[in-house]
Amino acid sequence: MNIQPRGMKPPLKILLCSPRGFCAGVVRAIDAVERALAKFGPPVYVRHEIVHNRYVVESLKSKGAIFVEELDEIPQTDAPVIFSAHGVAKSVSAEAAGRNLLAIDATCPLVTKVHREAEIHWKRGRRVLLVGHSGHPEVVGTMGQLPEGAVVLVESVEDIAGLVLPDEKNLAYVTQTTLSLDDSRAIVEALQRRFPSIVGPHKEDICYATTNRQAAVKEVAPTVDAVIVVGSPNSSNSQRLREVAERAGAPAQLVQGRGEIDWEIFGNISSLGITAGASAPEVLVEEIMDAFAERYEVTVETVSTADESVSFPLPKELRAMA
């Protein structure tokens, strides 16, 4: 699409969703890597992407972080090894301890809450059903808190009909923290219909940031021509934001940066919603807005549906530096 001369650009109203972008767990995880680099010097090893965002990962790499998928990729070292915000199985922590690695756990406290819930249910004799997406690091970590076979993964309402469980009276469920509220609600309601005595969490497992970002998109999407979600394709909460926007009636695209904008979709609109997943930095939102400002006369309005003031302390190994 040709960029028109200034003064000839069509108008575009941008509705900026708030809250958007970084949540407290992501801020804590990124801070943990940066503080470890400051305290110990490079390299600092990080198991899995600290958060699911390419920009963040590349930025930390440039400062001396080395990302690996498994601990066996790390040589014997005195350098710290940081576990990502998504959490890890107990076997990973045990492997780190067995190698005397300086392990720093940057698991989001809200994910740790789900881990603890699953353990408590298991100790009370309940089989644990985990509502989540197969293969996601958070799901792998949660299932890895208990012995193999102790946790049954439920990905959809359809999965529930096929469940064959030896003791249907002693069941509990937990959920991945980054699910779609609507999807998870439908699955939980189906579980409760099939297993009336199933025990749920005392407080919703889906995290406050996921809830708030989805609520803002639901408010904005019905009123705009299209929605852009800034985030990475492997970010569960970002993908859910795209789905929420589409269900609310707006064409939506998930982009990592301005180079991915599909101008076939966004080249002839008069209103646009913009949000960002919980692991996407604000600089990427600004980059996207700049791209639209080159093609449109932009006015911006922020639509806020919640105030966030949550913060989490750093892992104990790094708190003295805070």
C-alpha positions as CSV (number, residue, x, y, z in Angstrom):
1,M,0.0,0.0,0.0
2,N,1.4,3.4,-0.9
3,I,1.9,5.9,1.9
4,Q,-0.1,9.0,1.1
5,P,1.3,12.6,1.5
6,R,0.7,14.2,4.8
7,G,-2.7,15.9,4.9
8,M,-4.2,13.3,2.5
9,K,-4.1,10.4,4.9
10,P,-7.5,9.0,5.9
11,P,-8.5,9.3,9.6
12,L,-8.0,6.3,12.0
13,K,-9.3,6.1,15.5
14,I,-7.2,3.8,17.6
15,L,-8.7,2.4,20.8
16,L,-5.9,1.3,23.0
17,C,-6.9,-1.5,25.4
18,S,-5.9,-1.1,29.0
19,P,-4.6,-3.2,30.8
20,R,-2.3,-4.6,28.1
21,G,1.3,-5.9,27.9
22,F,3.5,-6.9,30.8
23,C,2.0,-8.6,33.9
24,A,3.6,-8.8,37.3
25,G,4.9,-12.3,36.7
26,V,6.6,-11.3,33.4
27,V,8.2,-8.2,35.0
28,R,9.5,-10.4,37.8
29,A,11.0,-13.0,35.4
30,I,12.7,-10.4,33.2
31,D,14.0,-8.6,36.3
32,A,15.4,-11.9,37.6
33,V,17.5,-12.4,34.5
34,E,18.7,-8.7,34.5
35,R,19.5,-8.8,38.2
36,A,21.4,-12.1,37.9
37,L,23.4,-10.6,35.0
38,A,24.3,-7.6,37.2
39,K,25.1,-9.7,40.3
40,F,27.0,-12.6,38.7
41,G,28.0,-11.3,35.3
42,P,27.4,-13.1,32.1
43,P,26.7,-15.7,31.2
44,V,23.4,-16.4,32.9
45,Y,21.7,-19.5,31.6
46,V,17.9,-19.5,31.2
47,R,15.9,-22.8,30.7
48,H,13.3,-22.1,28.0
49,E,12.4,-18.6,26.9
50,I,12.1,-16.6,30.1
51,V,8.8,-15.3,28.6
52,H,7.3,-16.0,25.2
53,N,8.4,-12.9,23.4
54,R,11.2,-12.8,20.7
55,Y,12.0,-9.1,21.4
56,V,12.5,-9.7,25.1
57,V,14.6,-12.9,24.5
58,E,16.8,-11.2,21.9
59,S,17.3,-8.2,24.2
60,L,18.4,-10.5,27.1
61,K,20.7,-12.5,24.8
62,S,22.5,-9.2,23.9
63,K,23.2,-8.7,27.6
64,G,24.7,-12.1,28.1
65,A,21.8,-14.5,28.7
66,I,22.1,-17.9,27.1
67,F,18.8,-19.7,26.4
68,V,18.6,-23.5,26.5
69,E,15.7,-25.9,26.3
70,E,17.1,-28.6,28.6
71,L,19.7,-28.6,31.4
72,D,21.9,-31.1,29.6
73,E,22.8,-28.3,27.2
74,I,24.5,-26.4,30.0
75,P,28.2,-27.2,30.8
76,Q,29.2,-27.7,34.4
77,T,29.3,-24.2,35.6
78,D,29.1,-21.8,38.6
79,A,26.9,-19.5,36.5
80,P,23.2,-19.2,37.6
81,V,20.5,-21.1,35.8
82,I,17.1,-19.4,35.8
83,F,13.8,-21.3,35.3
84,S,11.3,-19.5,33.1
85,A,8.1,-17.9,34.3
86,H,6.1,-20.9,33.0
87,G,7.4,-23.2,35.7
88,V,9.2,-26.6,35.5
89,A,8.6,-30.2,36.5
90,K,10.1,-31.4,39.8
91,S,12.5,-33.6,37.8
92,V,14.1,-30.4,36.3
93,S,14.7,-29.0,39.8
94,A,16.1,-32.3,41.0
95,E,18.4,-32.5,38.0
96,A,19.7,-29.0,38.7
97,A,20.3,-29.9,42.4
98,G,22.0,-33.2,41.4
99,R,24.5,-31.2,39.3
100,N,25.0,-28.5,42.0
101,L,23.8,-25.8,39.6
102,L,22.9,-22.4,41.1
103,A,19.2,-22.6,40.2
104,I,17.0,-19.5,40.4
105,D,13.3,-20.2,40.0
106,A,11.5,-17.4,38.2
107,T,8.2,-19.3,38.0
108,C,5.3,-16.9,38.2
109,P,3.8,-17.1,41.7
110,L,0.3,-17.6,40.2
111,V,1.7,-20.7,38.4
112,T,3.3,-21.9,41.6
113,K,-0.2,-21.6,43.2
114,V,-1.5,-24.1,40.7
115,H,1.4,-26.4,41.4
116,R,0.6,-26.3,45.2
117,E,-3.1,-26.9,44.6
118,A,-2.4,-30.0,42.5
119,E,-0.1,-31.4,45.2
120,I,-2.6,-30.8,48.0
121,H,-5.4,-32.5,46.0
122,W,-3.1,-35.5,45.3
123,K,-2.1,-35.8,49.0
124,R,-5.8,-35.8,49.9
125,G,-6.3,-38.8,47.6
126,R,-7.9,-37.0,44.7
127,R,-7.1,-37.6,41.0
128,V,-6.2,-34.2,39.4
129,L,-7.7,-33.1,36.1
130,L,-5.7,-30.2,34.5
131,V,-7.6,-28.0,32.0
132,G,-5.0,-26.7,29.6
133,H,-3.1,-27.1,26.2
134,S,-1.0,-30.1,25.6
135,G,2.7,-29.3,25.2
136,H,2.6,-25.8,26.7
137,P,5.5,-25.3,29.1
138,E,3.2,-24.4,31.9
139,V,1.2,-27.6,31.4
140,V,4.3,-29.7,31.2
141,G,5.5,-28.1,34.5
142,T,2.2,-28.6,36.3
143,M,1.9,-32.2,35.3
144,G,5.5,-32.7,36.4
145,Q,4.7,-31.8,40.0
146,L,3.1,-35.2,40.6
147,P,3.9,-38.8,39.7
148,E,3.4,-39.9,36.1
149,G,-0.3,-40.6,35.4
150,A,-1.5,-38.7,38.5
151,V,-2.7,-35.7,36.3
152,V,-5.2,-36.1,33.5
153,L,-5.1,-33.4,30.8
154,V,-8.4,-32.1,29.6
155,E,-8.1,-29.8,26.5
156,S,-11.8,-29.5,25.5
157,V,-15.4,-30.3,26.4
158,E,-15.2,-33.2,24.0
159,D,-12.4,-34.8,26.0
160,I,-14.6,-35.1,29.0
161,A,-17.0,-37.6,27.4
162,G,-14.2,-40.0,26.9
163,L,-12.7,-39.9,30.4
164,V,-12.6,-43.3,32.2
165,L,-11.5,-42.8,35.8
166,P,-11.4,-45.5,38.5
167,D,-12.8,-43.3,41.3
168,E,-15.1,-40.6,40.1
169,K,-15.9,-39.5,43.7
170,N,-12.4,-38.3,44.4
171,L,-11.5,-35.8,41.7
172,A,-10.2,-32.2,41.6
173,Y,-9.4,-29.8,38.8
174,V,-6.9,-27.1,38.2
175,T,-6.4,-24.9,35.1
176,Q,-3.6,-23.4,33.1
177,T,-3.3,-19.7,34.0
178,T,-3.4,-18.3,30.5
179,L,-6.6,-19.9,29.0
180,S,-9.6,-18.1,27.5
181,L,-12.1,-17.4,30.2
182,D,-15.0,-18.5,28.0
183,D,-13.3,-21.7,27.0
184,S,-12.2,-22.7,30.5
185,R,-15.6,-21.9,31.9
186,A,-17.3,-24.2,29.4
187,I,-14.9,-27.0,30.2
188,V,-15.2,-26.6,34.0
189,E,-19.0,-26.5,33.7
190,A,-18.9,-29.7,31.7
191,L,-16.6,-31.3,34.3
192,Q,-19.0,-30.3,37.1
193,R,-22.0,-31.8,35.2
194,R,-20.1,-35.1,34.5
195,F,-18.5,-35.3,38.0
196,P,-20.8,-33.4,40.5
197,S,-18.4,-34.0,43.4
198,I,-15.3,-32.7,41.7
199,V,-13.4,-30.1,43.8
200,G,-12.2,-26.9,42.3
201,P,-9.7,-24.2,43.3
202,H,-10.6,-21.8,46.2
203,K,-9.8,-19.0,43.8
204,E,-9.9,-18.9,40.0
205,D,-6.6,-20.3,38.6
206,I,-6.7,-18.1,35.4
207,C,-4.5,-15.2,36.4
208,Y,-5.7,-11.6,36.9
209,A,-3.7,-10.4,33.9
210,T,-5.2,-12.9,31.5
211,T,-8.7,-12.0,32.9
212,N,-8.1,-8.2,32.6
213,R,-6.6,-8.2,29.2
214,Q,-9.5,-10.4,27.8
215,A,-12.1,-8.1,29.4
216,A,-10.6,-5.0,27.7
217,V,-10.6,-6.7,24.3
218,K,-14.2,-7.8,24.8
219,E,-15.0,-4.1,25.5
220,V,-13.2,-2.8,22.4
221,A,-13.6,-5.4,19.7
222,P,-17.3,-4.9,19.0
223,T,-16.8,-1.2,18.4
224,V,-13.8,-1.3,15.9
225,D,-13.2,-2.5,12.3
226,A,-10.2,-4.7,13.3
227,V,-7.9,-5.6,16.2
228,I,-4.2,-6.1,16.4
229,V,-2.8,-8.2,19.3
230,V,0.9,-7.6,19.8
231,G,2.6,-10.8,20.9
232,S,4.4,-14.0,19.9
233,P,2.7,-16.9,18.2
234,N,3.9,-19.3,21.0
235,S,2.3,-17.0,23.7
236,S,-0.8,-18.7,25.0
237,N,-2.3,-15.6,26.5
238,S,-1.7,-13.6,23.3
239,Q,-3.4,-16.3,21.1
240,R,-6.3,-16.2,23.5
241,L,-6.6,-12.4,23.0
242,R,-6.8,-12.9,19.3
243,E,-9.5,-15.5,19.7
244,V,-11.5,-13.3,22.1
245,A,-11.4,-10.4,19.6
246,E,-12.6,-12.6,16.7
247,R,-15.4,-14.0,18.8
248,A,-16.5,-10.5,19.6
249,G,-16.8,-9.8,15.9
250,A,-13.5,-8.1,14.9
251,P,-11.0,-9.4,12.4
252,A,-7.8,-9.8,14.4
253,Q,-4.1,-10.4,13.7
254,L,-1.4,-11.5,16.1
255,V,1.8,-9.7,15.2
256,Q,5.3,-9.6,16.7
257,G,6.2,-6.3,15.1
258,R,5.3,-3.8,12.4
259,G,6.8,-5.9,9.7
260,E,4.1,-8.6,10.2
261,I,1.0,-6.3,9.8
262,D,-1.2,-7.5,7.0
263,W,-2.2,-4.4,5.1
264,E,-4.8,-6.3,3.2
265,I,-6.8,-6.4,6.4
266,F,-5.7,-3.1,7.9
267,G,-5.3,-0.9,4.8
268,N,-8.9,0.4,4.6
269,I,-10.3,0.8,8.1
270,S,-11.5,3.8,10.2
271,S,-11.1,2.3,13.7
272,L,-8.7,-0.1,15.2
273,G,-8.3,-1.8,18.6
274,I,-4.8,-2.6,19.8
275,T,-3.8,-4.7,22.8
276,A,-0.7,-6.7,23.8
277,G,-0.1,-10.0,25.4
278,A,1.3,-10.3,28.9
279,S,4.8,-10.9,27.7
280,A,4.9,-8.1,25.0
281,P,6.8,-4.9,25.9
282,E,5.2,-1.5,25.3
283,V,7.9,-0.5,22.8
284,L,6.3,-3.0,20.3
285,V,2.9,-1.4,20.8
286,E,4.4,2.0,20.0
287,E,6.1,0.6,16.9
288,I,2.8,-0.7,15.7
289,M,1.1,2.7,16.3
290,D,3.9,4.4,14.4
291,A,3.3,2.1,11.4
292,F,-0.4,3.2,11.3
293,A,0.5,6.8,11.8
294,E,2.5,6.7,8.6
295,R,-0.6,5.7,6.7
296,Y,-3.4,7.4,8.7
297,E,-4.2,10.5,10.6
298,V,-4.3,8.8,13.9
299,T,-6.3,9.8,17.1
300,V,-5.8,7.6,20.1
301,E,-8.2,6.8,22.9
302,T,-7.4,4.5,25.8
303,V,-10.2,2.2,27.0
304,S,-9.5,1.0,30.5
305,T,-11.5,-1.8,32.2
306,A,-9.3,-2.4,35.2
307,D,-6.5,-0.9,37.3
308,E,-3.5,-3.2,38.0
309,S,-1.2,-2.7,40.9
310,V,0.1,-6.3,41.4
311,S,3.8,-6.8,42.0
312,F,5.8,-9.9,43.0
313,P,9.1,-10.0,44.9
314,L,12.2,-11.3,43.1
315,P,13.4,-14.8,43.8
316,K,15.1,-14.9,47.2
317,E,18.6,-15.3,45.7
318,L,18.3,-11.9,44.1
319,R,16.3,-9.9,46.6
320,A,19.3,-8.3,48.3
321,M,19.9,-6.4,45.1
322,A,16.4,-5.0,44.8
